Amino acid sequence: MIIGLEQEEDGRWIGEIPDIPGVMVYGKTRDAAVSKVEALALRAIADRLDHGKAVPELNELFVIDS
């Protein structure tokens, strides 16, 4: 997944993952924004799994061996 980063005029960083709706965070530094957006993305994916929703981002991560 691609992480988009942008620095605001006030110095804060915005991190987002466009492929996962709602995954956008602010961080005081670039590294903080990256860490926070990765953590939020994992929580969003876990929530979708818990609720039985499709998670196409995992299609290449897990392979079912029949």
Secondary structure, 3 states (H helix, E strand, C coil): CCCEEEECCCCCEEEECCCCCCCEEEECCHHHHHHHHHHHHHHHHHHHHHCCCCCHHHCCCCCCCC
